Amino acid sequence: MVTKASKLFQSGSILSLVIASMAIGAPATAKQAASTAPLTTVVAVDEPATASGVPQNSTEDDKASDIVVTGFRKSLADALDQKRLSNQFIDAITAEDIANFPDANLAESLQRLPGVSIDRDNGEGRTITVRGLGGDFQQVRLNGADALSISGGNQSDSGANRSRGFDFNTFASELFGGVTVTKSTAASNDEGSLGAIIDLNTGRPLASKKNRYALGIEGEYRENGKTFNPRITALISQHITDNFGILGTIAYQKQRQSIDSYRRNPGQFEYTYRNSQLNGITPNTYGFALPSTMGTGYLYGSDPAAYALVTPTTLIPALPQIARQDLTYERIGATLTAQWRPTDHTEITLDGVYSSYKQDSTLSGITTIGLNRNGTNARAQLTGSSGLRAPGTTNGNADRVALYPNCVPSATLDCNGTASGTGVGATALPGYLNSLNPNNLNPFDYYNNPASPGYVATANQTGFYNQLIGRPSTQIRAANVNSAGEADYLLLDRVDWRSFADSQSGKTTFKQATINIKHDFTSDLHFEYTGGYSRSDFTSRGYLTEFNALDRNGYTYDERNGGQIPVFNPGFDVANPANWDLVKGLSTIRIFSDDVRNTFAVNRGSLSWKASDELTLQAGLTWKRFTYSSNSGRNNTTIEAINPTLREAGIGSINDLGTTVGFGQGLSLQPGTPTSFFVPDLGKFISAFGIDCNCVNKYSDYRLTQDGRNANSVTERDLSGYIELDWDTTLFGHDFRGNSGVRVANTQVRSTGSVGAAGNGGIGLVVTASNEYTDVLPSTNMVWTIARNFLFRFAASKVIARPQLNSLTPGTTSFPTGLPTNGSAPSVTVGNPYLKPFRATNYDISFERYFGKNGLVSVAFFMKDLANFPQQTAGEVPLSSVYDAATYQLILGTITSPTLLAYAQGNGVFAVRQYNDAPGGTIKGVELNVQSNFSFLPAPFDNFGITANYTHIDSSLSYLTGTTLATTQTGTTSTAVNSYASAPFLNASPDAFNATLYYEDSKFSIRFSGAYRTRYVNRFPLATGTCSVGLTTNAGGVCNSPVLADFGYREATFNLDFASSYALTPWARISLEARNLTNATQYNTIYAANPLSSVSASTGRIVTAGLRVVF
């Protein structure tokens, strides 16, 4: 429901009222002397006064355009002034120290602040955590208006950032005049943050009395890949008149690099038994090839002693890989600001921000794909009572066709290799059983028809089937299983290998326009309005192509001696193209697309009345509209492994489709690890097969079809108002200031999703749901000057963060097509548009001692008590309880199974997995902060200085580790079990330390900056599941979706960076900078009891040299 107040904001009536009041209340002439109104005392970084509560008693002219004329020492002093004068807990960076930190982007700059840590992607900061909370719990504002910018990943199926988290790597730090991180909340702050409010502010032309022109040209050298990359920045600040100015900035960077890495992606498939049943064997067995003592053939041959060590629940390295990532990105950013002061009582500022971030990433490597495959297809024995029926018969042919992947025509799948139609009902090619395309035969025909170029003669028409089985045919020659149940050493024969090229090309475009109006009605009554609109669009296309090498002997994996990379010896020459091939029925081509859009519209107005010298009353209203929409596409999964072979395509050599890449730069490799390998060349694949056409061509159907499970949208309309009392008085003879108030926020949510979508072009039924909730959020901030230069702060507040976007869809990711015949209840996995927000209570206390020239020693304590944390839980309810009545009736109309329809209409119980409120957690911590110039030392040591901070966090959250549902159609006994385990908040380092030691005189400046984080949890659980690990579940079968309730860690990191500059003239300065001086690698581990390596990646050192000129 849209209220009158929200209509007033949307119609622009407030803006009209303000403009009218300017004409009424403005002085008669512009020559009138300046009043004492706050317009003459704007905060240097032009953050909204309500963002940080900074008392308005410092002048813009004191800041004098930090972008070009002040030094690092002065910029630190400006940031310290903001912190000291604020009524809230804040930390700030001004433009000079952003521009001069040796940082790649805005995230890298923010990590220098207390309590702020970054998560790196490709060696650069992408997202941040503030006091242990990530992007979903932060609020990012650009020039006072909410904004969200996202980017993608590095691999074909990485998709996009579909959270509320801001991707800071899309912006260059040079675009901004200042950043403020507000860690406590006031009533005047918009709701939506549990962690921090991050204000990004561009420069202001009237902040300097002079016109300014600046140009920076830099060249960057990357040690890994040995590439040279340009970076250009420019600024123009022009006073058109005494009271009107324009400022524009632009930043351009193009970067190429290569990153070598070892990776092991953990999941349910690391359990030996999972999806590896040999169902034709009595008793049932699981895992690798059976011992040689039990028989002969393709499913036998393991060493009996080694086989006995690897039990069904042993954790094995199913998908380890070594790879080289070739990465290119291009980042373009621009800002334009017009600032006008028509009178001494009025200021109008217009801002525009544009950013384009394009990234192309290709990961090329090799992996043991066979250890994650079970091709037995429930027919481990090809003969016997459970085997195949007679060849040549209708049933026998059907049995054999079912052993292999097949292209089956449908309304959305063309198997003919033509664009003329789908081929539904088409007959097979002459002489073939089920193939429709002469350029791309189905696997059964390819291997079993004598006319095929891939014919393999067998007695029972199962050509090449054994070679496609995977893990159940892999022989264990030797093994070691440690006390934690992990196979840390394996020597294997008959291993299937994948050589791959996995790529994503994505582009983020961000645009924003804002207006800010400040007006003084009187010397005591002030008004401010901010309106803005932003849009972030992300699009991507991803490809995966592969070669295979089957049944290779002598693979060694050994992690018993530790190190970041285990022994990884394939046992054959992986750089020799002759060892690789395109394998029908296995070599995969996958194509992905993603489109994500976020928009923000903001209207915010506030009035401030100075009732007395001690008291100021504020009140205001905010209206926002946030929209999110997401779509993804993929080629048909049923045919991703049915592709032309070299012989079908008439390609003479595999060299025509691949290339050799090197490996190992920056890494400590174990003996036997390859230093090069032969991989697909994506460009050659596109040229040969046209896989990028999004069409049906003579080889296959390469069309992208929408996956309805990922097609969803959210629209939030937020209307909030606040009243706040600010005071500035004395307590026991000492200065005492602060604010107290309350904000009331109403949120209206409308979300859409698809019910019954099943991928491969399945859209399902598009449904819509609405929700509304209201929160009352009191807050207080107090600052008491205990003694001269000694401040005590206290803050307490009720806060909310709105639910994660991917949980708000009313759509399903699984929906039954019929009523199970075994008596179990039909199951549904669905989102929940009726979720409550994250709600928490925050407390902050600090002691700050200021000394000397810009010195500070402070300690701050904080606690965040989260009352709830929505997670996907299990339950047993009728379908009518999941949806509102109207949607329920629509869903019933789509059910084609009579028995399922009758069951649903009879209020039969469904096994439902849905996001619901779950237990919350707590975050407690302490921050220590030190900043000082060494001016008390004799020359030249008086030009030194330091800024350092340390943060300790103790956090705990109840994570849902597994859901068990064995619901029967009778529903007489509840079987839903939701299991929880306590673990630290993800990406919250228990300890983090940042420090910068600097020297600066009139010409020379040098800085060393270090950032250290202790080991922290970055993943838990490693895999959620629907049942407990084991061969027998409470439903009586094998658990193939087991819980892996263990931890993933980012090991301790230390990054050391360097920056220096020298003033050649008053207007020209040269610079030399270096990042990652110690060549630190990214090192991740998995499993708490006995950690094993999961990621070791090297980005190498980065050196930048440049020239900056200022006029």
Phi, psi and omega in degrees: 000130180267122183275169177298323180296317180292325176297323179298316179294315185293328184280350181082013182297324178298315180298319178298319179298318180297313181299320178295320182292331177298318181293327182281315189265353185286154176298158183294326179226156179286349182279353181300144181298148180298138178276181178268013181294157184296350179300335179272005182225049181288142178299144189305319184271008177055037173282150177301141182301328180285349182284324185232351180068027182289125176302136190271077183222026171231149189261152175299320184296336175299331183276324170049053174056075180305341187302323188231339193249348181253157181269177181298319180298317180292323180294323176296322178295319178298317179296323179292323176300317179298318180297315184293321186276348183288145172278349182246174177276108181225161167222147188223157170230132175260168193301324184295316182280342167292311184296335186250356169293145178281070189238146182280327183203187187294323179299319180298324179291320184293334183294347180285349183273151179300137177080359182253126175233155182243154171251123186268147174226123184059034176084000180234151177296136179240309179234166181231155167243141178240116182051042173089357182247136184270195190299329179296343185246014179246161175237121180250127179238136178245114185054041174087351182247139180301144182212154177215121177237133185232163175220185186253211183236202187247350184233167189303320184260016181293334181069216183224166172291109180252028179253186174271001183286139182273128176270102185286345181289350178281355182238139170278143183291337183294347183283348193245145178269346180178155178225133176236131175251111181261118189260343173247164187244139171245161179300331180286350175276136174300146179286163175129000183234129169264333186261300184195157169256124183248111181259120175255128185229130176277171185289167181234128183294326183276000176287345177241145179281348185241160169288146182225137176224130183220146178218132177234131178233125182227152172239133184245134178247127179256122180299316177279117184096341177050055181250152174248133188225140182271153173215125184230133176228149179212149178219137172230123176234115189232127171275112177285316172225184180295335185240014179218129181216160179230136177230132177227143176227155175213142179222133180228136176212135172234131189223137175234139178202166174231143184231120176264144185204152163254135181220144173225109184268108185282156177182189181301332183290354177282343172288128186304320187283338194297121180056034178231030182293139170257083192291342180274358182261139176241124355288164180303138177234164188218145171110238188267181176303143183291159180301150181297339179287346183266345181164186179233164181118187188289343181258018182226171172122358179289151173294127185301319182292317179293321179298322182293334180288326186268092181281169181304329182260010174295139177273124182241157175281088187287321185228058171285153180208155167240141188203156170245131177255122173260119189235133173227133171223154178229123184238122178235128178224148179210145173228151176218126182232133171241125184235129186224131173242086184296332176219174176291351184250000187221138174221133179235128181233127176248132180233140171230136180229135177226138176215137175231127181230116181241130183230133173239121182230131174231121178258118182242126183190192180229148180207161181273072186298332182293337180283355176242023183231143171227100182264017181289339174054040180063016179226066181297327177257123181274000175226168178099187186296331180261008186268204186273148174279176192302136178294148178089343177274163179301312180292321180295319177296318180297320178300317185285321176300324183290345178289338188241159170295150182218148173267114180247116184300146176210183180296339182242008182224121178258121179255001184279335188079026176227164178261009186276342180177174183280343181080015179298127180081004180290151179271158182291159176301148179305128178086356181245158184275311186218017180264139181248340186245116182293341180269356183202083183290153171292150187303320180300311179295322184299319185266343189239000178257124182301338180279350183281146176291348180249021186299133175235115184285127174221161183288332186237026177055054173230047184302130174065006181295317182302321182293340183265001188295310182103221188302320181298348176254000180280130184265134175269119177266323178205156183200159169220132177241122184280180185294342178272004179079024180253133173281100181263002173211129177218134169241116191233147171244163180055053178261136176267134185242150173241132167250125193226157165234117188236115191228155167218133172244118184227155179221132175248128175240124181239134178223140178212142172228134180223156173228138176231128180236129175237135182214138176259113174288317174218184178291345182245351184239117186233150181229145175219138178229136173231127174232141181201159176217133178223155178216134176237125180240129175237131175228146180209159172224133182233147180225142170232125174232156184208153163252166177223151171229118189256148172055048178270138183262155170089020178288130179239126170238126185212115180240018184290334183264009177075201185092163182286335181233127178285171168297125183225085185245108183295337181088001175212169184280099184282350178270353181273115181303332182295344180271002183237157181203164167273119186252118178300131179087358180224311181296121193256145166236118178240142180228133183229153170218149178219141175223121180227133178230136173233139173228151175227130169240131186227135168227122184223129178227144180214149175241140179231127182236120178275099184288328179201180178297336184260337190234136175228132180253129178242150173207151181192169178230146175226133172238132179225151170227122178244132177234145178221132176219144185218137174219149175219152179227161180201149172291161187298124185290337183288342182241011184296338178256009176253094185223157181298142172272174179302319183290322178293322183275355181070028179267122189290329185214146177293342175299336179287352180240358187221182180206162178256132179238151178274167183208146170120356183297127178080001184248156175260097185273144175280154177305138180095346179287130182298146175252004172197158178204156180268129186224161175297147173255112187300320179299322179291322176298316180297318180294322184282320189244350179065038186290349180266009189281342187053050186206179169260121175240190188292345182265321184189179175264102182258022180286143172271129177244145184290138175261106184299337180294336179252010178264103180208166181209157178221135171235125178242131173243121185242128174235123182220155176217156182216160169223137186216139176250121175257137179230152177215094188220206177231152176225117184054038176082006180238149182304135182219117183222167180160197178207152174218143181185187181216140175242136175247124185236127175250129181240128175246125185241134174229123184228153178232155177195180182244133177256129176089003177292142183230018180079181179051045178090001180281116181268323182077192179267121179281122182236158183231143177222154181229151180211159180209138176211156182231138180234140173252120192235092176282156178202156174211146175226132182228139176229121182237123178278096183296318176211174181303125178067017180234112186248141171246131180239148174216139176215145175214143183198153166265132185224160176224155166228134186286155187302156178296142190296321185289349179265352187270353182291141171277000183281171181247151169256348170211141181208137186288148174260349178197174179274124181304142182271352181268007177091351178285154182285148174295148185243149180222137171243123192215153173281190182212099179288354183259017180297146171278159177287164167294130180236139184210162171241127183249141175229140179220139174221139175211156173236127184232125178244114179263141183208160174053212177267099176065040176258150180209136165231125183216155173224133181231139177243141180217153175214136176235121182251102181274121182285331183210159179209094185302135178217167185276103184256168181257144178204169181231105183215159171294155180299331181293342178273350181273326185237160174291167190299318183293316180294321179302316179295323177296319180294319177303325181291346180262351182281119184264346179277119180300321182289321178293320179298314180296322180295316180293317180293336178271016180059036174295149184282133174255147171275109191245129170249121189210147175294127178218166176299138180223168182303150181265219182187187182225152171230124177235146180191175179220142176240133173245137186222131179227134176214132181197140162277151178264041183293345179280353179268158177289159178297146000270006185290345179289351177271359177275164175193170182214147167225129185212150176210153180225138179230131174242133182231135172239113186230154179208132179222142176276107181265140173282115183262337180191152175233133179242125179227118174236044186293134175258165182291340176285329176062024184283335182232129180287131180240002184289124178231123175249118183259135181237153174216145181272134180208161177295157173300141181296141175065018177259104179291132174300327181219135177219141183222132175232142179208144173228122173255127186226157171229136181209126170234196187293339182239324191246140178220137178215141181217140169244126182237127179239143178228123182235135174229133175285169179306137180216159179281125176244001179202128174194133347289168177292332174202130171279161183210175181251001180199168181279152181300132176151172183274349179225120177264174179288354174265359174094009181231183179285138178274100178266004173232065187279155173286135171243080188275070179223178192251148165248142186233148162260117182290164185306140181233145173222119178245125180246123181238162187218143175214141177212156177206157180219131181277110176288320179216175176299344183240002182226136182219134175260154183222152174221124183227155177214139177241148179058055183299328183270005181055047179294141177257160170276125184228114178245150176228166177226154177078124186283318187295320180212089188301137176238152184292134175241334176213131166223111187227140182242126174258344177080178178277154182226126182239134182231135175232143183199177178228133177237132178236142182227131179238000000 
